[in-house]
Amino acid sequence: MKASRIAAAGAVSGIAVLALSAPAFAHVSVQPEGTAAKGGYAVVDFKVPNERDNASTTKLEVNFPTDHPLASVMPQPVPGWKAEVTKSKLDKPLESHGKQLTEVVTKVTWTADGKGVEPGYFQKFPVSIGALPEDADQLVFKAIQTYSNNEVVRWIEVPQEGQEEPETPAPVLQLAAAEDDAHGAAGSSDAKAEDTGADAQNTAADSSASDSGSGDSSDTTARVLGIVGIVVGAAGVGYGVLAGRRRDSGTAA
């Protein structure tokens, strides 16, 4: 009996832990497709899981940061959803590609044409954004999720470093270091490639010179050997003539 009560208590505790921890892993989030580098452009996915068993997600509103306005915001079409882009005027014009922008996108709203995100499923909403700020390590996007039963969940609490994750955290995009270093590395690689090419050319030239020197040396050796052969031949002829004369002289005597 006691064992049964302990098991029951453990099961209840486990269910309670799961219920309390659910918001920590089943909430609206944002992740880049690849790298979201400071000063660059990126495609990010707003991931929306359905947390309910008896309702579907039929609407998502994502508010874009006003402290770091983005000059370019372009949602990708998602089958079964209609995207509405909301722009707002800026207090201070934003310069982008040599142009002064007086308004930027501050919100994108997706509304389901059909059933939406049903229980047990999730949906991604891709958006191209940029240029990302160079003076920030992250961007916060506050989101509002609406269900088919008219329930509204506001994912707007900003997570604080060193503290536990809030119950309804806002999607946060972490920014990577600027890619200037990567370009620099590429430049260094190019320089190394050029140096390598130059070294190769110099090596080839040295080899050519060495081969040429070897050829000259071979020619010189051949000439010396030829001259020595001529001298030896001449000496042999002279020796033959002299020997012949000696024989003739002996015969005559």
VEXDREN-2710 file (C-alpha; in Angstrom, 1 decimal):
% VEXDREN-2710
k/r/px/py/pz
1/MET/0.0/0.0/0.0
2/LYS/2.8/2.3/1.0
3/ALA/4.7/1.5/-2.2
4/SER/1.6/2.3/-4.3
5/ARG/1.2/5.7/-2.6
6/ILE/4.9/6.5/-3.3
7/ALA/4.5/5.5/-6.9
8/ALA/1.4/7.6/-7.3
9/ALA/3.1/10.6/-5.7
10/GLY/6.0/10.1/-8.0
11/ALA/3.8/10.0/-11.1
12/VAL/2.0/13.2/-10.0
13/SER/5.3/14.9/-9.4
14/GLY/6.5/13.9/-12.8
15/ILE/3.4/15.2/-14.5
16/ALA/3.7/18.5/-12.6
17/VAL/7.3/18.9/-13.6
18/LEU/6.4/18.3/-17.3
19/ALA/3.5/20.8/-17.1
20/LEU/5.8/23.4/-15.5
21/SER/8.6/22.8/-18.0
22/ALA/6.4/22.8/-21.1
23/PRO/6.7/26.5/-21.9
24/ALA/10.5/26.2/-21.7
25/PHE/10.7/24.1/-24.8
26/ALA/7.4/24.6/-26.6
27/HIS/7.3/28.3/-27.4
28/VAL/7.7/30.6/-30.4
29/SER/11.4/30.8/-31.3
30/VAL/13.7/32.2/-34.0
31/GLN/16.7/30.6/-35.6
32/PRO/18.8/31.7/-38.6
33/GLU/19.2/29.5/-41.7
34/GLY/23.0/29.4/-41.6
35/THR/24.7/32.4/-39.9
36/ALA/23.2/35.7/-38.8
37/ALA/26.4/37.9/-38.8
38/LYS/26.5/41.5/-37.6
39/GLY/26.3/43.9/-40.5
40/GLY/25.0/41.2/-42.9
41/TYR/21.8/39.7/-44.2
42/ALA/20.2/36.5/-43.1
43/VAL/17.1/34.3/-43.5
44/VAL/15.5/33.5/-40.2
45/ASP/12.8/31.0/-39.3
46/PHE/10.1/31.8/-36.7
47/LYS/9.2/28.4/-35.4
48/VAL/5.6/28.0/-34.0
49/PRO/4.7/24.8/-32.2
50/ASN/1.1/24.1/-31.2
51/GLU/0.9/23.7/-27.4
52/ARG/-2.8/22.9/-27.2
53/ASP/-4.5/19.5/-27.7
54/ASN/-7.9/21.0/-28.5
55/ALA/-7.1/24.0/-30.7
56/SER/-5.0/25.0/-33.7
57/THR/-2.7/28.0/-34.1
58/THR/-4.4/30.3/-36.6
59/LYS/-2.5/33.6/-36.3
60/LEU/1.0/34.7/-35.5
61/GLU/2.2/38.3/-35.1
62/VAL/5.9/39.1/-34.9
63/ASN/7.0/42.6/-33.9
64/PHE/10.4/43.7/-35.1
65/PRO/12.8/45.6/-32.9
66/THR/12.5/49.4/-33.0
67/ASP/15.8/50.0/-31.2
68/HIS/17.6/48.4/-34.1
69/PRO/15.3/48.9/-37.1
70/LEU/15.9/46.7/-40.1
71/ALA/15.9/48.3/-43.6
72/SER/14.9/45.1/-45.4
73/VAL/12.2/42.6/-44.2
74/MET/10.8/40.2/-46.7
75/PRO/8.6/37.2/-45.6
76/GLN/8.7/34.1/-47.7
77/PRO/5.3/32.8/-48.9
78/VAL/4.0/30.0/-46.7
79/PRO/1.3/27.7/-48.2
80/GLY/-2.0/28.0/-46.3
81/TRP/-1.0/31.3/-44.7
82/LYS/-1.5/35.0/-45.7
83/ALA/1.3/37.4/-44.7
84/GLU/0.6/41.1/-43.9
85/VAL/3.5/43.5/-43.6
86/THR/3.1/46.6/-41.3
87/LYS/5.4/49.6/-41.7
88/SER/5.9/52.5/-39.3
89/LYS/7.6/55.9/-39.7
90/LEU/11.0/56.3/-38.1
91/ASP/11.9/59.2/-35.8
92/LYS/15.3/59.2/-37.4
93/PRO/15.8/58.3/-41.1
94/LEU/17.8/55.1/-41.7
95/GLU/20.4/55.0/-44.5
96/SER/20.5/51.9/-46.7
97/HIS/22.4/51.5/-49.9
98/GLY/22.8/55.2/-50.2
99/LYS/19.1/55.9/-49.7
100/GLN/17.3/57.6/-46.7
101/LEU/14.5/55.4/-45.4
102/THR/11.8/57.1/-43.4
103/GLU/9.8/54.0/-42.6
104/VAL/10.6/50.3/-42.0
105/VAL/8.7/47.1/-41.3
106/THR/7.8/46.9/-37.7
107/LYS/5.4/43.9/-37.8
108/VAL/4.6/40.9/-39.9
109/THR/1.3/39.0/-39.3
110/TRP/0.5/35.6/-40.6
111/THR/-3.1/34.4/-40.7
112/ALA/-4.1/30.9/-41.6
113/ASP/-6.3/30.4/-44.7
114/GLY/-7.3/26.9/-43.5
115/LYS/-6.8/24.9/-40.3
116/GLY/-3.5/26.4/-39.3
117/VAL/-1.1/24.6/-37.1
118/GLU/-3.0/21.6/-35.7
119/PRO/-2.2/19.9/-32.4
120/GLY/1.0/17.8/-32.6
121/TYR/2.5/19.9/-35.4
122/PHE/4.7/23.0/-35.8
123/GLN/5.2/25.6/-38.6
124/LYS/8.1/27.6/-39.8
125/PHE/7.7/31.2/-41.1
126/PRO/10.9/32.2/-43.0
127/VAL/11.8/35.9/-43.3
128/SER/14.8/37.6/-45.0
129/ILE/16.1/40.4/-42.9
130/GLY/19.0/42.9/-42.9
131/ALA/21.2/44.7/-42.6
132/LEU/21.7/43.3/-39.1
133/PRO/23.1/45.8/-36.6
134/GLU/26.8/45.9/-35.9
135/ASP/26.4/47.3/-32.3
136/ALA/24.2/44.5/-30.9
137/ASP/24.7/40.9/-29.9
138/GLN/21.1/39.9/-30.2
139/LEU/17.7/41.0/-31.5
140/VAL/14.4/40.5/-29.6
141/PHE/11.2/39.8/-31.6
142/LYS/8.1/39.9/-29.4
143/ALA/5.4/37.5/-30.8
144/ILE/1.7/36.9/-30.2
145/GLN/0.2/33.5/-30.9
146/THR/-3.6/33.1/-31.4
147/TYR/-5.5/29.8/-31.3
148/SER/-8.7/28.8/-33.0
149/ASN/-10.5/29.0/-29.6
150/ASN/-9.6/32.7/-29.4
151/GLU/-6.9/32.0/-26.8
152/VAL/-4.0/34.4/-27.1
153/VAL/-0.5/33.8/-25.8
154/ARG/2.0/36.7/-25.7
155/TRP/5.6/35.7/-26.1
156/ILE/7.0/39.0/-25.0
157/GLU/9.1/38.5/-21.9
158/VAL/12.7/39.3/-22.6
159/PRO/15.1/36.7/-21.2
160/GLN/17.7/38.1/-18.8
161/GLU/21.2/36.7/-18.6
162/GLY/21.9/34.8/-15.4
163/GLN/18.2/34.3/-14.7
164/GLU/15.8/31.5/-15.3
165/GLU/13.9/31.6/-18.6
166/PRO/10.5/33.4/-18.2
167/GLU/7.3/31.5/-18.7
168/THR/6.5/33.2/-22.0
169/PRO/9.9/34.2/-23.4
170/ALA/10.2/36.4/-26.5
171/PRO/12.0/34.9/-29.5
172/VAL/15.7/36.1/-29.4
173/LEU/18.1/36.0/-32.4
174/GLN/21.7/35.7/-31.4
175/LEU/24.1/37.5/-33.8
176/ALA/27.5/36.1/-34.8
177/ALA/30.6/38.2/-35.3
178/ALA/31.0/40.2/-38.4
179/GLU/32.3/38.3/-41.4
180/ASP/35.1/40.8/-42.1
181/ASP/37.6/38.5/-40.5
182/ALA/36.5/35.7/-42.8
183/HIS/37.0/38.0/-45.9
184/GLY/40.4/39.0/-44.5
185/ALA/41.3/35.3/-44.2
186/ALA/40.2/34.8/-47.7
187/GLY/42.4/37.7/-48.8
188/SER/45.3/36.2/-46.9
189/SER/44.6/32.9/-48.7
190/ASP/44.6/34.7/-52.0
191/ALA/47.9/36.4/-51.1
192/LYS/49.3/33.1/-50.1
193/ALA/48.1/31.6/-53.3
194/GLU/49.8/34.4/-55.2
195/ASP/53.0/33.9/-53.2
196/THR/52.8/30.2/-53.9
197/GLY/52.3/30.9/-57.6
198/ALA/55.3/33.3/-57.6
199/ASP/57.4/30.7/-55.8
200/ALA/56.4/28.1/-58.3
201/GLN/57.4/30.4/-61.1
202/ASN/60.7/31.2/-59.5
203/THR/61.2/27.5/-58.9
204/ALA/60.4/26.8/-62.5
205/ALA/62.8/29.5/-63.6
206/ASP/65.5/28.1/-61.3
207/SER/64.9/24.6/-62.6
208/SER/65.1/26.0/-66.2
209/ALA/68.3/27.8/-65.3
210/SER/69.6/24.6/-63.7
211/ASP/68.6/22.5/-66.7
212/SER/70.2/25.1/-69.0
213/GLY/73.4/25.0/-66.8
214/SER/73.4/21.3/-67.0
215/GLY/73.0/21.5/-70.7
216/ASP/75.9/23.9/-71.0
217/SER/78.0/21.7/-68.7
218/SER/77.2/18.7/-70.9
219/ASP/78.1/20.6/-74.0
220/THR/81.4/21.7/-72.5
221/THR/82.2/18.1/-71.4
222/ALA/81.5/16.8/-74.8
223/ARG/83.7/19.4/-76.4
224/VAL/86.6/18.6/-74.0
225/LEU/86.2/14.9/-74.6
226/GLY/86.1/15.6/-78.3
227/ILE/89.3/17.6/-78.1
228/VAL/91.0/15.0/-76.0
229/GLY/90.0/12.4/-78.5
230/ILE/91.4/14.4/-81.4
231/VAL/94.7/14.9/-79.5
232/VAL/94.9/11.2/-78.6
233/GLY/94.1/10.3/-82.2
234/ALA/96.8/12.8/-83.5
235/ALA/99.3/11.4/-81.0
236/GLY/98.5/7.9/-82.2
237/VAL/99.0/8.8/-85.8
238/GLY/102.3/10.5/-85.0
239/TYR/103.4/7.5/-83.1
240/GLY/102.5/5.3/-86.0
241/VAL/104.4/7.4/-88.5
242/LEU/107.5/7.5/-86.2
243/ALA/107.4/3.7/-85.7
244/GLY/107.1/3.2/-89.5
245/ARG/110.2/5.3/-90.1
246/ARG/112.2/3.4/-87.5
247/ARG/111.3/0.1/-89.2
248/ASP/112.2/1.5/-92.6
249/SER/115.6/2.7/-91.2
250/GLY/116.3/-0.8/-89.7
251/THR/115.5/-2.5/-93.0
252/ALA/117.8/-0.2/-94.9
253/ALA/120.7/-0.9/-92.6
END
